[in-house]
């Protein structure tokens, strides 16, 4: 359906990019996410917005990659000067920061929309929760960049910014995985899974399938009971009016 590909791209772009080659991981991750979001757009039109957002991020990351490459060549005396000035790179960095916020906002909106449509209320609620954590990270990050004279306070704010960033990214990884596990194309449900050569893998899959089937039965029973209560309230209201 696309959520598995989206999960791989998100992890690559944001969790695996915490190294000196971050620009390369970002490029790969954004490209994979773009493919995934274009696939998901077939199932819900709201995924068009994060697809546009990640396309913009891919462009900005390409510009940043050009700067990083030119800086490397400049440091090794292969260029007289970098291809982009520091001021231009600073503007590009600000644009990148804003785009990351916008991308997460529209991505979580799309996830909430498809979860609502498919009746998976828990995922819809978690999407809203994750957006709160995204906003919390950006609030802490903005405060940490204020000209504060207290060095210890700056250290605390920097640490809080890093922790809140990791928290919202991990929560988003878990959210996308939940979508992969619980929201799927009806045609995908009919596909049989090939048995593994390893017995413990087959036992793990069997136990996982058993739990998923139990959760689906409980969810179906809950929705049926909720629908029955709604019907009872409507009928009670009609009798009351008479």
N, CA, C and O of each residue as an XYZ file, in Angstrom:
968
protein
N       0.832     -1.207      0.000
C       0.000      0.000      0.000
C       0.868      1.259      0.000
O       0.499      2.279     -0.582
N       2.023      1.175      0.659
C       2.916      2.325      0.676
C       3.467      2.674      2.041
O       4.472      3.379      2.129
N       2.835      2.199      3.121
C       3.292      2.568      4.459
C       4.633      1.927      4.803
O       5.438      2.527      5.516
N       4.884      0.715      4.306
C       6.170      0.073      4.547
C       7.309      0.863      3.922
O       8.361      1.052      4.534
N       7.087      1.321      2.694
C       8.082      2.134      2.001
C       8.254      3.479      2.702
O       9.369      3.988      2.816
N       7.154      4.045      3.167
C       7.210      5.316      3.900
C       8.008      5.167      5.187
O       8.783      6.051      5.551
N       7.817      4.052      5.869
C       8.557      3.793      7.106
C      10.061      3.718      6.840
O      10.857      4.306      7.572
N      10.438      2.998      5.797
C      11.861      2.879      5.459
C      12.448      4.247      5.102
O      13.549      4.583      5.538
N      11.724      5.024      4.319
C      12.206      6.349      3.934
C      12.321      7.287      5.114
O      13.278      8.056      5.202
N      11.348      7.237      6.036
C      11.366      8.129      7.195
C      12.546      7.802      8.103
O      13.254      8.700      8.559
N      12.756      6.517      8.361
C      13.883      6.111      9.212
C      15.206      6.519      8.568
O      16.113      6.984      9.258
N      15.321      6.348      7.257
C      16.553      6.710      6.555
C      16.808      8.210      6.619
O      17.931      8.645      6.875
N      15.759      9.000      6.386
C      15.916     10.460      6.322
C      16.176     11.096      7.672
O      16.908     12.083      7.755
N      15.584     10.547      8.752
C      15.657     11.251     10.024
C      16.452     10.540     11.112
O      17.109     11.206     11.913
N      16.417      9.230     11.169
C      17.153      8.537     12.219
C      18.540      8.078     11.764
O      19.498      8.131     12.535
N      18.641      7.630     10.514
C      19.924      7.153     10.004
C      20.811      8.298      9.522
O      21.980      8.085      9.200
N      20.260      9.511      9.472
C      21.032     10.650      8.956
C      21.824     11.382     10.033
O      22.416     12.429      9.770
N      21.832     10.834     11.238
C      22.572     11.484     12.330
C      24.042     11.070     12.230
O      24.537     10.311     13.063
N      24.730     11.571     11.212
C      26.150     11.286     11.003
C      26.715     12.328     10.036
O      25.998     13.236      9.615
N      27.982     12.201      9.687
C      28.616     13.216      8.828
C      28.093     13.156      7.389
O      28.256     14.111      6.630
N      27.468     12.043      7.016
C      26.899     11.915      5.669
C      25.384     12.123      5.691
O      24.648     11.511      4.917
N      24.934     12.999      6.595
C      23.487     13.205      6.750
C      22.803     13.629      5.457
O      21.673     13.216      5.194
N      23.473     14.451      4.642
C      22.843     14.943      3.416
C      22.552     13.798      2.449
O      21.544     13.825      1.743
N      23.427     12.792      2.413
C      23.209     11.653      1.513
C      22.023     10.811      1.985
O      21.190     10.402      1.175
N      21.946     10.552      3.288
C      20.827      9.789      3.837
C      19.512     10.544      3.653
O      18.482      9.936      3.364
N      19.544     11.868      3.818
C      18.335     12.664      3.610
C      17.846     12.544      2.168
O      16.650     12.373      1.929
N      18.759     12.632      1.216
C      18.376     12.529     -0.197
C      17.706     11.192     -0.486
O      16.651     11.140     -1.118
N      18.327     10.111     -0.018
C      17.757      8.779     -0.256
C      16.407      8.639      0.446
O      15.436      8.162     -0.141
N      16.361      9.061      1.710
C      15.127      8.939      2.477
C      13.974      9.728      1.882
O      12.854      9.224      1.797
N      14.239     10.965      1.469
C      13.183     11.789      0.880
C      12.711     11.207     -0.456
O      11.519     11.244     -0.762
N      13.637     10.674     -1.246
C      13.253     10.072     -2.528
C      12.344      8.866     -2.312
O      11.356      8.689     -3.025
N      12.687      8.030     -1.317
C      11.861      6.856     -1.015
C      10.492      7.288     -0.493
O       9.472      6.721     -0.884
N      10.468      8.288      0.390
C       9.187      8.767      0.921
C       8.308      9.364     -0.171
O       7.087      9.212     -0.136
N       8.916     10.037     -1.134
C       8.142     10.608     -2.235
C       7.439      9.499     -3.016
O       6.262      9.629     -3.356
N       8.154      8.412     -3.301
C       7.546      7.276     -3.998
C       6.405      6.684     -3.172
O       5.347      6.355     -3.708
N       6.630      6.551     -1.856
C       5.607      5.977     -0.976
C       4.363      6.848     -0.908
O       3.244      6.338     -0.962
N       4.550      8.155     -0.790
C       3.405      9.073     -0.664
C       2.605      9.161     -1.961
O       1.387      9.338     -1.932
N       3.285      9.039     -3.090
C       2.559      9.015     -4.364
C       1.710      7.749     -4.480
O       0.637      7.773     -5.083
N       2.191      6.640     -3.901
C       1.395      5.414     -3.876
C       0.196      5.574     -2.943
O      -0.919      5.172     -3.275
N       0.440      6.168     -1.771
C      -0.635      6.350     -0.791
C      -1.697      7.327     -1.280
O      -2.851      7.256     -0.856
N      -1.315      8.235     -2.167
C      -2.269      9.199     -2.706
C      -3.403      8.506     -3.464
O      -4.499      9.057     -3.572
N      -3.152      7.313     -3.987
C      -4.203      6.566     -4.679
C      -5.312      6.140     -3.730
O      -6.450      5.923     -4.146
N      -4.967      6.020     -2.436
C      -5.946      5.569     -1.453
C      -6.614      6.731     -0.731
O      -7.760      6.620     -0.297
N      -5.891      7.857     -0.601
C      -6.490      9.046      0.033
C      -5.807     10.286     -0.522
O      -4.580     10.385     -0.519
N      -6.610     11.228     -0.998
C      -6.074     12.426     -1.632
C      -5.265     13.315     -0.717
O      -4.480     14.136     -1.193
N      -5.440     13.169      0.620
C      -4.711     14.019      1.563
C      -3.206     13.791      1.505
O      -2.434     14.650      1.932
N      -2.780     12.642      0.981
C      -1.346     12.362      0.910
C      -0.659     13.155     -0.206
O       0.563     13.098     -0.341
N      -1.426     13.883     -0.996
C      -0.819     14.765     -1.995
C       0.009     15.856     -1.314
O       1.081     16.219     -1.797
N      -0.497     16.383     -0.179
C       0.184     17.492      0.503
C       1.564     17.086      1.041
O       2.539     17.792      0.784
N       1.678     15.970      1.781
C       3.036     15.585      2.202
C       3.924     15.186      1.030
O       5.147     15.304      1.118
N       3.326     14.713     -0.077
C       4.139     14.392     -1.257
C       4.774     15.666     -1.814
O       5.950     15.670     -2.179
N       3.991     16.745     -1.878
C       4.525     18.029     -2.331
C       5.591     18.529     -1.346
O       6.638     19.039     -1.747
N       5.297     18.369     -0.044
C       6.246     18.812      0.979
C       7.570     18.074      0.917
O       8.632     18.689      1.020
N       7.515     16.754      0.748
C       8.762     15.986      0.700
C       9.497     16.238     -0.624
O      10.721     16.117     -0.689
N       8.747     16.588     -1.680
C       9.398     16.979     -2.934
C      10.204     18.260     -2.752
O      11.312     18.388     -3.274
N       9.631     19.212     -2.000
C      10.359     20.458     -1.705
C      11.579     20.179     -0.831
O      12.642     20.764     -1.039
N      11.425     19.280      0.150
C      12.549     18.918      1.011
C      13.652     18.223      0.216
O      14.838     18.413      0.489
N      13.258     17.425     -0.758
C      14.240     16.748     -1.605
C      15.058     17.765     -2.400
O      16.269     17.614     -2.565
N      14.377     18.802     -2.890
C      15.070     19.858     -3.633
C      16.046     20.618     -2.737
O      17.191     20.865     -3.116
N      15.575     20.985     -1.542
C      16.430     21.713     -0.607
C      17.624     20.854     -0.180
O      18.739     21.358     -0.046
N      17.387     19.561      0.032
C      18.478     18.666      0.416
C      19.503     18.525     -0.704
O      20.698     18.379     -0.444
N      19.035     18.570     -1.945
C      19.969     18.521     -3.078
C      20.873     19.756     -3.074
O      22.072     19.654     -3.330
N      20.284     20.932     -2.778
C      21.080     22.165     -2.705
C      22.091     22.074     -1.560
O      23.248     22.461     -1.721
N      21.655     21.564     -0.407
C      22.562     21.424      0.729
C      23.675     20.421      0.424
O      24.812     20.596      0.862
N      23.344     19.379     -0.325
C      24.362     18.387     -0.699
C      25.423     18.998     -1.605
O      26.611     18.698     -1.479
N      24.979     19.862     -2.524
C      25.926     20.559     -3.401
C      26.869     21.421     -2.572
O      28.072     21.461     -2.829
N      26.317     22.110     -1.576
C      27.154     22.954     -0.711
C      28.149     22.108      0.079
O      29.327     22.454      0.164
N      27.677     20.992      0.660
C      28.560     20.130      1.451
C      29.678     19.567      0.581
O      30.831     19.500      1.007
N      29.331     19.162     -0.643
C      30.351     18.632     -1.550
C      31.383     19.700     -1.919
O      32.586     19.439     -1.915
N      30.904     20.896     -2.235
C      31.826     21.972     -2.596
C      32.694     22.381     -1.409
O      33.861     22.730     -1.584
N      32.127     22.337     -0.203
C      32.902     22.663      0.999
C      34.001     21.627      1.225
O      35.117     21.969      1.616
N      33.676     20.356      0.974
C      34.681     19.297      1.109
C      35.818     19.512      0.103
O      36.993     19.386      0.451
N      35.464     19.834     -1.133
C      36.489     20.079     -2.159
C      37.312     21.323     -1.843
O      38.512     21.373     -2.110
N      36.645     22.330     -1.268
C      37.353     23.558     -0.887
C      38.348     23.282      0.250
O      39.480     23.763      0.223
N      37.909     22.498      1.252
C      38.789     22.176      2.380
C      40.005     21.359      1.945
O      41.060     21.415      2.578
N      39.848     20.603      0.863
C      40.958     19.796      0.365
C      41.696     20.475     -0.799
O      42.406     19.833     -1.572
N      41.496     21.808     -0.891
C      42.215     22.654     -1.856
C      41.964     22.270     -3.312
O      42.822     22.470     -4.172
N      40.784     21.719     -3.578
C      40.417     21.377     -4.954
C      39.549     22.445     -5.600
O      39.338     22.440     -6.813
N      39.042     23.371     -4.768
C      38.260     24.509     -5.265
C      38.792     25.789     -4.637
O      39.305     25.781     -3.518
N      38.663     26.889     -5.375
C      39.079     28.181     -4.831
C      38.105     28.700     -3.788
O      38.496     29.409     -2.860
N      36.823     28.341     -3.941
C      35.790     28.752     -2.986
C      34.583     27.828     -3.147
O      34.402     27.232     -4.209
N      33.753     27.700     -2.104
C      32.542     26.866     -2.214
C      31.584     27.418     -3.261
O      31.611     28.608     -3.576
N      30.744     26.548     -3.792
C      29.816     26.961     -4.839
C      28.698     27.856     -4.299
O      28.081     28.607     -5.055
N      28.441     27.776     -3.002
C      27.436     28.634     -2.379
C      28.087     29.390     -1.225
O      28.959     28.855     -0.540
N      27.666     30.625     -1.013
C      28.183     31.406      0.112
C      27.511     30.946      1.405
O      26.465     30.298      1.376
N      28.123     31.288      2.534
C      27.572     30.905      3.839
C      26.219     31.550      4.089
O      25.349     30.943      4.712
N      26.032     32.782      3.606
C      24.748     33.469      3.808
C      23.630     32.749      3.048
O      22.529     32.576      3.570
N      23.923     32.334      1.815
C      22.917     31.595      1.035
C      22.607     30.263      1.703
O      21.450     29.848      1.773
N      23.659     29.590      2.197
C      23.458     28.322      2.874
C      22.624     28.512      4.147
O      21.811     27.654      4.492
N      22.826     29.635      4.840
C      22.030     29.926      6.028
C      20.556     30.076      5.707
O      19.703     29.585      6.447
N      20.247     30.756      4.601
C      18.847     30.915      4.159
C      18.250     29.555      3.816
O      17.115     29.251      4.183
N      19.036     28.738      3.101
C      18.565     27.398      2.724
C      18.278     26.554      3.972
O      17.312     25.791      3.995
N      19.112     26.688      5.002
C      18.914     25.944      6.250
C      17.620     26.359      6.939
O      16.895     25.508      7.455
N      17.323     27.655      6.953
C      16.074     28.143      7.548
C      14.871     27.599      6.775
O      13.890     27.157      7.374
N      14.952     27.633      5.452
C      13.869     27.095      4.612
C      13.664     25.612      4.901
O      12.533     25.136      4.990
N      14.775     24.888      5.046
C      14.707     23.459      5.345
C      14.008     23.213      6.678
O      13.184     22.305      6.789
N      14.331     24.015      7.683
C      13.720     23.864      9.006
C      12.212     24.101      8.953
O      11.442     23.359      9.563
N      11.799     25.124      8.231
C      10.368     25.428      8.093
C       9.656     24.316      7.328
O       8.559     23.898      7.701
N      10.287     23.842      6.258
C       9.677     22.796      5.435
C       9.501     21.488      6.214
O       8.518     20.775      6.012
N      10.441     21.175      7.094
C      10.325     19.949      7.899
C       9.089     20.029      8.794
O       8.362     19.048      8.951
N       8.856     21.215      9.382
C       7.652     21.388     10.213
C       6.385     21.237      9.370
O       5.459     20.523      9.757
N       6.349     21.901      8.235
C       5.166     21.842      7.359
C       4.930     20.412      6.888
O       3.795     19.934      6.874
N       6.009     19.733      6.501
C       5.886     18.345      6.035
C       5.272     17.458      7.104
O       4.363     16.681      6.811
N       5.754     17.558      8.342
C       5.210     16.722      9.407
C       3.746     17.070      9.699
O       2.938     16.190      9.994
N       3.422     18.344      9.615
C       2.038     18.759      9.865
C       1.085     18.122      8.851
O       0.056     17.564      9.232
N       1.422     18.204      7.567
C       0.525     17.666      6.534
C       0.584     16.137      6.494
O      -0.405     15.492      6.149
N       1.742     15.549      6.845
C       1.833     14.092      6.901
C       0.920     13.535      7.987
O       0.180     12.579      7.754
N       0.975     14.135      9.171
C       0.130     13.678     10.274
C      -1.337     13.946      9.997
O      -2.200     13.178     10.421
N      -1.628     15.037      9.283
C      -3.003     15.305      8.872
C      -3.506     14.197      7.939
O      -4.631     13.721      8.088
N      -2.675     13.792      6.984
C      -3.059     12.739      6.039
C      -3.239     11.404      6.748
O      -4.177     10.663      6.452
N      -2.338     11.092      7.690
C      -2.462      9.845      8.454
C      -3.753      9.844      9.259
O      -4.459      8.836      9.305
N      -4.063     10.970      9.894
C      -5.305     11.064     10.662
C      -6.521     10.901      9.750
O      -7.502     10.259     10.125
N      -6.451     11.480      8.560
C      -7.579     11.410      7.634
C      -7.854      9.973      7.191
O      -9.003      9.532      7.189
N      -6.799      9.243      6.816
C      -7.014      7.869      6.347
C      -7.389      6.950      7.510
O      -8.128      5.983      7.322
N      -6.877      7.250      8.724
C      -7.245      6.454      9.888
C      -8.716      6.659     10.237
O      -9.413      5.707     10.590
N      -9.186      7.902     10.136
C     -10.604      8.190     10.364
C     -11.478      7.462      9.356
O     -12.515      6.898      9.704
N     -11.044      7.483      8.100
C     -11.832      6.874      7.033
C     -11.913      5.355      7.185
O     -12.932      4.748      6.855
N     -10.851      4.753      7.679
C     -10.828      3.298      7.844
C     -11.291      2.854      9.230
O     -11.343      1.656      9.508
N     -11.625      3.796     10.092
C     -12.160      3.456     11.404
C     -11.134      3.076     12.454
O     -11.492      2.495     13.479
N      -9.871      3.389     12.226
C      -8.824      3.078     13.224
C      -8.599      4.331     14.073
O      -7.678      5.109     13.825
N      -9.451      4.506     15.068
C      -9.460      5.730     15.863
C      -8.170      5.925     16.653
O      -7.735      7.058     16.858
N      -7.558      4.835     17.095
C      -6.324      4.944     17.888
C      -5.220      5.624     17.088
O      -4.496      6.467     17.619
N      -5.088      5.264     15.817
C      -4.069      5.881     14.971
C      -4.392      7.355     14.746
O      -3.494      8.197     14.752
N      -5.668      7.670     14.547
C      -6.066      9.069     14.368
C      -5.714      9.903     15.596
O      -5.238     11.031     15.465
N      -5.944      9.352     16.789
C      -5.608     10.062     18.022
C      -4.097     10.229     18.178
O      -3.619     11.280     18.604
N      -3.354      9.179     17.828
C      -1.893      9.247     17.946
C      -1.288     10.253     16.964
O      -0.257     10.862     17.250
N      -1.926     10.424     15.818
C      -1.440     11.424     14.861
C      -1.543     12.828     15.454
O      -0.640     13.648     15.286
N      -2.640     13.097     16.144
C      -2.805     14.400     16.818
C      -1.778     14.548     17.931
O      -1.163     15.604     18.083
N      -1.596     13.486     18.707
C      -0.586     13.511     19.784
C       0.806     13.803     19.228
O       1.548     14.604     19.797
N       1.157     13.162     18.128
C       2.482     13.363     17.548
C       2.677     14.794     17.075
O       3.773     15.344     17.185
N       1.605     15.407     16.543
C       1.719     16.800     16.111
C       1.986     17.720     17.294
O       2.707     18.709     17.166
N       1.408     17.398     18.438
C       1.681     18.184     19.653
C       3.164     18.102     20.004
O       3.771     19.103     20.387
N       3.746     16.910     19.874
C       5.171     16.742     20.183
C       6.048     17.457     19.156
O       7.110     17.976     19.502
N       5.611     17.488     17.897
C       6.350     18.243     16.876
C       6.369     19.723     17.246
O       7.415     20.370     17.194
N       5.209     20.251     17.617
C       5.119     21.661     18.014
C       5.962     21.931     19.255
O       6.597     22.980     19.363
N       5.966     20.980     20.196
C       6.771     21.138     21.413
C       8.251     21.222     21.067
O       8.976     22.054     21.613
N       8.702     20.353     20.153
C      10.110     20.393     19.742
C      10.465     21.742     19.132
O      11.490     22.329     19.477
N       9.628     22.235     18.233
C       9.941     23.501     17.574
C       9.919     24.667     18.556
O      10.693     25.614     18.415
N       9.033     24.604     19.549
C       9.003     25.661     20.568
C      10.296     25.666     21.371
O      10.890     26.720     21.599
N      10.732     24.474     21.802
C      11.977     24.375     22.572
C      13.167     24.779     21.712
O      14.073     25.468     22.181
N      13.162     24.347     20.447
C      14.267     24.674     19.545
C      14.386     26.180     19.316
O      15.490     26.723     19.303
N      13.257     26.847     19.135
C      13.280     28.295     18.930
C      13.777     29.028     20.176
O      14.540     29.988     20.069
N      13.350     28.579     21.351
C      13.804     29.207     22.600
C      15.307     28.998     22.778
O      16.009     29.892     23.251
N      15.803     27.804     22.395
C      17.230     27.512     22.558
C      18.102     28.372     21.655
O      19.306     28.487     21.885
N      17.513     28.973     20.638
C      18.294     29.832     19.736
C      18.221     31.313     20.085
O      18.777     32.156     19.381
N      17.529     31.620     21.181
C      17.476     32.999     21.640
C      18.813     33.385     22.280
O      19.517     32.521     22.802
N      19.170     34.679     22.244
C      20.449     35.129     22.846
C      20.356     35.168     24.372
O      20.106     36.217     24.965
N      20.563     33.998     24.998
C      20.498     33.897     26.458
C      21.921     33.862     27.017
O      22.765     33.112     26.528
N      22.183     34.675     28.043
C      23.535     34.784     28.600
C      23.892     33.611     29.518
O      25.069     33.293     29.691
N      22.884     32.973     30.102
C      23.120     31.885     31.048
C      23.584     30.638     30.280
O      22.808     30.027     29.546
N      24.869     30.270     30.462
C      25.437     29.135     29.723
C      24.784     27.814     30.132
O      24.537     26.952     29.290
N      24.507     27.661     31.431
C      23.894     26.413     31.893
C      22.483     26.266     31.330
O      22.066     25.173     30.946
N      21.756     27.381     31.287
C      20.415     27.356     30.719
C      20.461     26.970     29.240
O      19.609     26.215     28.773
N      21.431     27.472     28.514
C      21.580     27.139     27.100
C      21.871     25.653     26.914
O      21.377     25.033     25.973
N      22.674     25.084     27.814
C      22.963     23.657     27.739
C      21.708     22.833     27.976
O      21.462     21.842     27.289
N      20.918     23.255     28.960
C      19.666     22.544     29.246
C      18.705     22.637     28.062
O      18.062     21.652     27.699
N      18.611     23.802     27.472
C      17.705     23.984     26.335
C      18.162     23.177     25.123
O      17.341     22.598     24.411
N      19.465     23.141     24.892
C      19.992     22.355     23.774
C      19.712     20.868     23.980
O      19.329     20.166     23.043
N      19.904     20.391     25.213
C      19.629     18.988     25.516
C      18.132     18.676     25.373
O      17.752     17.635     24.837
N      17.291     19.598     25.863
C      15.843     19.410     25.755
C      15.402     19.406     24.295
O      14.507     18.652     23.912
N      16.033     20.248     23.486
C      15.709     20.290     22.058
C      16.050     18.974     21.379
O      15.268     18.462     20.578
N      17.225     18.424     21.700
C      17.655     17.155     21.112
C      16.737     16.012     21.533
O      16.335     15.191     20.708
N      16.410     15.965     22.825
C      15.557     14.892     23.338
C      14.160     14.968     22.726
O      13.607     13.951     22.308
N      13.589     16.175     22.673
C      12.240     16.322     22.113
C      12.219     15.983     20.626
O      11.220     15.466     20.127
N      13.311     16.269     19.911
C      13.384     15.901     18.499
C      13.385     14.380     18.333
O      12.666     13.844     17.489
N      14.192     13.688     19.136
C      14.247     12.229     19.062
C      12.903     11.608     19.447
O      12.477     10.618     18.851
N      12.240     12.194     20.445
C      10.946     11.663     20.890
C       9.919     11.749     19.776
O       9.237     10.763     19.497
N       9.789     12.904     19.133
C       8.747     13.020     18.111
C       9.082     12.176     16.880
O       8.175     11.685     16.208
N      10.350     12.004     16.578
C      10.716     11.163     15.432
C      10.423      9.690     15.706
O       9.907      8.980     14.843
N      10.755      9.237     16.918
C      10.476      7.845     17.281
C       8.969      7.598     17.323
O       8.497      6.550     16.882
N       8.217      8.561     17.852
C       6.752      8.430     17.867
C       6.191      8.350     16.451
O       5.239      7.611     16.203
N       6.772      9.100     15.528
C       6.313      9.040     14.141
C       6.660      7.706     13.488
O       5.880      7.173     12.698
N       7.829      7.172     13.819
C       8.199      5.838     13.311
C       7.183      4.800     13.790
O       6.723      3.968     13.007
N       6.835      4.851     15.078
C       5.853      3.914     15.628
C       4.475      4.116     15.004
O       3.744      3.153     14.776
N       4.126      5.368     14.729
C       2.836      5.659     14.110
C       2.763      5.092     12.694
O       1.773      4.461     12.324
N       3.807      5.316     11.911
C       3.823      4.804     10.539
C       3.801      3.276     10.539
O       3.155      2.654      9.696
N       4.520      2.677     11.502
C       4.486      1.215     11.608
C       3.076      0.728     11.940
O       2.634     -0.294     11.416
N       2.367      1.457     12.809
C       0.978      1.095     13.133
C       0.103      1.154     11.889
O      -0.759      0.299     11.686
N       0.329      2.169     11.056
C      -0.418      2.271      9.802
C      -0.106      1.083      8.897
O      -0.999      0.521      8.262
N       1.166      0.711      8.848
C       1.587     -0.435      8.035
C       0.922     -1.724      8.518
O       0.553     -2.579      7.713
N       0.770     -1.858      9.850
C       0.224     -3.089     10.418
C      -1.298     -3.147     10.377
O      -1.873     -4.227     10.247
N      -1.965     -1.978     10.488
C      -3.416     -1.989     10.678
C      -4.221     -1.404      9.534
O      -5.427     -1.635      9.449
N      -3.573     -0.642      8.642
C      -4.284     -0.066      7.504
C      -3.685     -0.656      6.239
O      -2.529     -0.380      5.919
N      -4.439     -1.450      5.524
C      -3.896     -2.083      4.333
C      -4.971     -2.194      3.263
O      -6.168     -2.128      3.544
N      -4.522     -2.362      2.055
C      -5.408     -2.568      0.915
C      -6.101     -3.917      1.080
O      -5.483     -4.895      1.499
N      -7.394     -3.961      0.746
C      -8.129     -5.215      0.878
C      -7.522     -6.314      0.010
O      -7.645     -7.492      0.346
N      -6.875     -5.960     -1.093
C      -6.219     -6.955     -1.940
C      -4.984     -7.530     -1.256
O      -4.636     -8.692     -1.463
N      -4.312     -6.694     -0.424
C      -3.138     -7.173      0.300
C      -3.516     -8.193      1.370
O      -2.723     -9.077      1.693
N      -4.730     -8.073      1.923
C      -5.156     -8.983      2.971
C      -5.333    -10.396      2.437
O      -5.225    -11.369      3.183
N      -5.605    -10.502      1.138
C      -5.854    -11.812      0.562
C      -4.568    -12.522      0.162
O      -4.609    -13.702     -0.185
N      -3.419    -11.834      0.202
C      -2.163    -12.441     -0.199
C      -1.652    -13.360      0.906
O      -1.639    -12.969      2.073
N      -1.234    -14.562      0.560
C      -0.707    -15.510      1.523
C       0.782    -15.248      1.747
O       1.525    -14.931      0.818
N       1.192    -15.389      3.002
C       2.587    -15.163      3.346
C       3.358    -16.469      3.206
O       2.915    -17.505      3.702
N       4.498    -16.431      2.541
C       5.300    -17.635      2.327
C       5.950    -18.052      3.643
O       6.497    -17.214      4.359
N       5.893    -19.345      3.962
C       6.508    -19.804      5.217
C       8.019    -19.642      5.187
O       8.656    -19.754      4.140
N       8.574    -19.378      6.356
C      10.017    -19.207      6.472
C      10.711    -20.561      6.648
O      10.086    -21.546      7.042
N      11.997    -20.591      6.354
C      12.784    -21.805      6.572
C      13.069    -22.019      8.054
O      13.436    -23.118      8.469
N      12.898    -20.962      8.852
C      13.211    -21.036     10.275
C      11.920    -21.229     11.079
O      10.962    -20.469     10.930
N      11.913    -22.236     11.914
C      10.703    -22.581     12.674
C      10.301    -21.463     13.620
O       9.113    -21.181     13.772
N      11.289    -20.811     14.270
C      10.948    -19.767     15.246
C      10.282    -18.566     14.574
O       9.439    -17.900     15.176
N      10.667    -18.290     13.313
C      10.027    -17.199     12.576
C       8.564    -17.536     12.307
O       7.686    -16.686     12.457
N       8.308    -18.786     11.908
C       6.934    -19.209     11.650
C       6.090    -19.162     12.917
O       4.918    -18.785     12.878
N       6.695    -19.549     14.049
C       5.956    -19.478     15.317
C       5.659    -18.031     15.684
O       4.566    -17.715     16.152
N       6.637    -17.151     15.470
C       6.434    -15.729     15.760
C       5.314    -15.153     14.891
O       4.456    -14.416     15.377
N       5.335    -15.501     13.590
C       4.295    -15.009     12.683
C       2.915    -15.530     13.083
O       1.931    -14.791     13.046
N       2.852    -16.802     13.463
C       1.572    -17.391     13.863
C       1.009    -16.685     15.091
O      -0.185    -16.393     15.156
N       1.882    -16.411     16.071
C       1.444    -15.717     17.282
C       1.012    -14.288     16.967
O       0.025    -13.795     17.514
N       1.762    -13.623     16.076
C       1.418    -12.258     15.688
C       0.075    -12.224     14.966
O      -0.751    -11.348     15.225
N      -0.145    -13.182     14.057
C      -1.419    -13.256     13.335
C      -2.571    -13.532     14.285
O      -3.661    -12.980     14.130
N      -2.321    -14.407     15.289
C      -3.371    -14.710     16.261
C      -3.769    -13.462     17.034
O      -4.954    -13.205     17.248
N      -2.768    -12.686     17.453
C      -3.059    -11.472     18.216
C      -3.764    -10.424     17.351
O      -4.669     -9.728     17.813
N      -3.333    -10.324     16.077
C      -3.968     -9.364     15.178
C      -5.421     -9.736     14.924
O      -6.295     -8.869     14.906
N      -5.682    -11.031     14.726
C      -7.060    -11.480     14.510
C      -7.920    -11.222     15.746
O      -9.079    -10.823     15.633
N      -7.341    -11.455     16.927
C      -8.072    -11.190     18.173
C      -8.395     -9.711     18.297
O      -9.511     -9.337     18.657
N      -7.385     -8.853     17.989
C      -7.593     -7.402     18.069
C      -8.652     -6.944     17.072
O      -9.465     -6.071     17.378
N      -8.640     -7.543     15.864
C      -9.633     -7.179     14.850
C     -11.038     -7.590     15.282
O     -12.001     -6.851     15.075
N     -11.149     -8.789     15.894
C     -12.472     -9.234     16.374
C     -12.982     -8.322     17.479
O     -14.155     -7.949     17.499
N     -12.081     -7.963     18.408
C     -12.491     -7.078     19.511
C     -12.874     -5.700     18.986
O     -13.833     -5.094     19.463
N     -12.120     -5.203     17.999
C     -12.429     -3.899     17.425
C     -13.770     -3.932     16.700
O     -14.567     -3.000     16.809
N     -14.013     -5.017     15.956
C     -15.285     -5.146     15.233
C     -16.453     -5.231     16.214
O     -17.505     -4.633     15.989
N     -16.260     -5.988     17.319
C     -17.318     -6.107     18.319
C     -17.584     -4.761     18.996
O     -18.731     -4.417     19.278
N     -16.512     -4.001     19.255
C     -16.660     -2.684     19.883
C     -17.439     -1.738     18.979
O     -18.344     -1.036     19.432
N     -17.075     -1.725     17.679
C     -17.768     -0.832     16.750
C     -19.229     -1.240     16.575
O     -20.111     -0.392     16.445
N     -19.472     -2.559     16.572
C     -20.855     -3.032     16.452
C     -21.687     -2.636     17.657
O     -22.846     -2.244     17.525
N     -21.069     -2.745     18.862
C     -21.760     -2.347     20.087
C     -22.014     -0.844     20.116
O     -23.078     -0.397     20.544
N     -21.030     -0.061     19.657
C     -21.196      1.399     19.616
C     -22.301      1.797     18.650
O     -23.086      2.704     18.929
N     -22.356      1.103     17.497
C     -23.409      1.388     16.525
C     -24.778      1.024     17.075
O     -25.764      1.720     16.832
N     -24.830     -0.109     17.843
C     -26.099     -0.528     18.433
C     -26.596      0.488     19.460
O     -27.792      0.766     19.548
N     -25.650      1.041     20.241
C     -26.044      2.044     21.240
C     -26.528      3.325     20.587
O     -27.468      3.957     21.068
N     -25.882      3.710     19.485
C     -26.337      4.896     18.758
C     -27.758      4.713     18.244
O     -28.594      5.610     18.348
N     -28.012      3.536     17.690
C     -29.359      3.250     17.190
C     -30.379      3.263     18.316
O     -31.498      3.744     18.141
N     -29.984      2.724     19.494
C     -30.897      2.708     20.639
C     -31.210      4.115     21.114
O     -32.350      4.415     21.468
N     -30.183      4.996     21.124
C     -30.409      6.383     21.540
C     -31.335      7.099     20.581
O     -32.209      7.858     21.000
N     -31.139      6.853     19.266
C     -32.000      7.487     18.270
C     -33.448      7.039     18.439
O     -34.374      7.848     18.386
N     -33.626      5.720     18.644
C     -34.996      5.202     18.821
C     -35.609      5.723     20.099
O     -36.801      6.026     20.143
N     -34.779      5.833     21.169
C     -35.288      6.370     22.434
C     -35.697      7.823     22.300
O     -36.688      8.250     22.891
N     -34.928      8.595     21.513
C     -35.270      9.994     21.294
C     -36.557     10.150     20.524
O     -37.341     11.060     20.794
N     -36.781      9.273     19.566
C     -38.032      9.339     18.796
C     -39.238      9.017     19.650
O     -40.272      9.677     19.559
N     -39.095      7.973     20.501
C     -40.210      7.625     21.390
C     -40.489      8.740     22.395
O     -41.636      8.993     22.761
N     -39.416      9.401     22.833
C     -39.587     10.499     23.795
C     -40.369     11.642     23.209
O     -41.192     12.255     23.889
N     -40.114     11.938     21.928
C     -40.830     13.033     21.274
C     -42.313     12.726     21.129
O     -43.158     13.618     21.207
N     -42.614     11.445     20.917
C     -44.032     11.072     20.802
C     -44.735     11.212     22.135
O     -45.932     10.943     22.234
